Amino acid sequence: MKHINIFLSALLGLSTPAIVKAEIVDISTPNTSLILDAEKGGSLRLLHYGNKMASSDIATLKEAGAIDRNAYPVYGILPQGEAAMSVTHADGNMTTDVEVTGIDTTTAPDGAKVTTISMRDKVYPFNLNVNYRTYPAEDVIETWVDVTNNEKGTVRLNRFMSGYLPVRYGDVWLSQLYGSWANEGKLSQTPLNHGVRMIKNKDGVRNSHTSHAEIMLSLDGKPQENTGRTIGAALEYSGNYKLFIDTDDSNYHHFFAGINEENSAYNLKKGESFVTPPLALTYSEEGLSGVSRNFHRWGRNHRLHNGNKERRILLNSWEGVYFDIDEAGMAGMMKDIADMGGELFVMDDGWFGDKYPRDNDSTSLGDWVVDTDKLPNGIQGLIETAKSNGIKFGIWIEPEMTNTVSELYEKHPEYIIKAAKRPATQGRGGTQLVLDLANPKVQDIVFTVVDTLMRKYPEIDYIKWDANAPIMDHGSQYLTADNQSHLYIDYHQGFETVLNRIRKAHPDVTIQACASGGGRANWGVLPWFDEFWTSDNNDALQRIYMQWGTSYFFPAIAMGSHISASPNHQTFRRIPVKFRADVAMSGRLGLELQPKNMTDEEKAIVKNAIADYKKIRPIVQFGDIYRLVSPYDGKGVASMMYITPEKDDAVFYWWKTETFMNQQLPRVVMAGLDPDKTYTVTELNRIDNEPLSFEGKSFTGRYLMSNGLEIPLTHKVDYHKNTDYASRILRLTAK
Ligand code: DGJ
């Protein structure tokens, strides 16, 4: 960490011009800089975030017109602007006014630097630290805040954002995700205008069905995939969040991100501390895809559980049999997926319940014992069947939940979330309830569900962890009356405690974060989960749009992407298996169907797709993403690619998104290749009777990035096999 002391005069806020000593803190990664002024006795000032700064430019930053705004504004003195933190002190004073008391830098073994700027209220023994952690190899800087109450009584935190970033006013565009169940991860791109843009979540349990806790800001006008200065921000939190951008009458768009403080005021007793979740920031001059690459690398290397381990190709039973589980059915599916080259079978909902068998969604959650009427040889029997097929076995659970019809609820009605004096609202199936993870006894129960399963059946390779209800009543039977407002936060602290215990005991089992589809695609849960379920909608055409959006912040290795049946169970659209496979192969490939309903020809195509996916798996799961043509641009085609970091192997995807006769589609120009390398083209998942004209031919990266390849709009197949869909996957291997 480099501290440069310079003297300069400045007009600070409303104070009179004075000679001020600046303590410059330079928090840099190889390609980005975050510059602070942390002069002791002054307020912490943010001078710059974005491109890498030379030290000579840092020295003259203020003269050039730096941001020079409070890096973490607190509420009370001149309260008109938005604040990152608002506090009611023990004596009722609602103002906070902090000054810098120290700067501390430590270096982690991985080279990351953690810089803590310590601050203290000028009057109250209330301490506030703003922290920054660098991830040099990925150009990511995390920021978070911790506060400690050393006052005589309880301090109430009314707002407690993780971070604040002023962005120079201009033609700045916001990219964000929105959606709904079965339509998650949709992309919205709009310019920032005056007023407040608010992105928030209030589900209580899941937080990414609708909007997402991640954004990108394009600083050079309309967002471009591979050019332009772009900031990315991701709040690493699994619960209710609030991200907002206030474009006021200043020269700045004020971006704030943190826990949603609504109905969540947090009481800190004397001596207690509160730590916010981190906000990850990154910056790239290679556009939206550049920011995605930074997030993907950072995620895989530091955040995603087992982020550098290849994921297996699986068949999940849900859309194949729904609740209709039995031993013969499971055995049939296992044989079928093994025959097609798959590596894992996951038994979804419906396998459990003794007194109350789980035959539909209205009973049994919490009673995690196998239903021996359905599965006489139990889970071990299924594991043996999987082994005899040469594949692994996985299982579905929903451990945060119960039903009114369950043995757990009969024994422990005090464990559910409900408001005092009112009946509990019941969710899915008319009977579902959420367990109160604020309660340590409930935390034990949830831990024990997984721990018991894994101890009894250590060969379980994969757990699909579902969560199909929001917090439906604001009320904890565990928290005291004056701490009821802690529920939304304590739920997630409890969740994290459970996950830490599970991972300590069972580090190797793959765990998917599912939550009624894509409710848990967030960087808050991924340190304990290996992947998330992207959506309950597996319609390949719609998935192009959802996966495109999701790929802005999350790598393909984490994005469950399954070939489903045709007609699709959500949209009822009929899509040929080739197109379904070509879309699913751009994420973590799996199947979500009943194989016995497939034709032999479909099975052969999927078998071939699985074999091809195995060849490109390292490129897809560990490669760098370059998005080329967006489905949202309405050009009739969508296209993207993954490339190895060495740029010696790449996969190119091309999906036609609409079909008209004699339509004119753009010729797609590639990106991210080495201009001086020569790449040989091989088509994967080929169904055509004759190879593409460029099959086996070689082209320089320079040619492919300037010209691309002319992709035929239709497939050359026997007449009766023609469909209205077309797609291609090309592998580009450098010589
Ligand atoms: C919701 C999930 O998203 C589905 O994939 C499936 O696991 C069901 N729950 C099971 O109830």
Residues whose N, C-alpha, C, O or C-beta is under 5 A from the ligand:
A	BS01	DGJ	W318 D348 D349 D466 C514 A515 S516 G517 D536
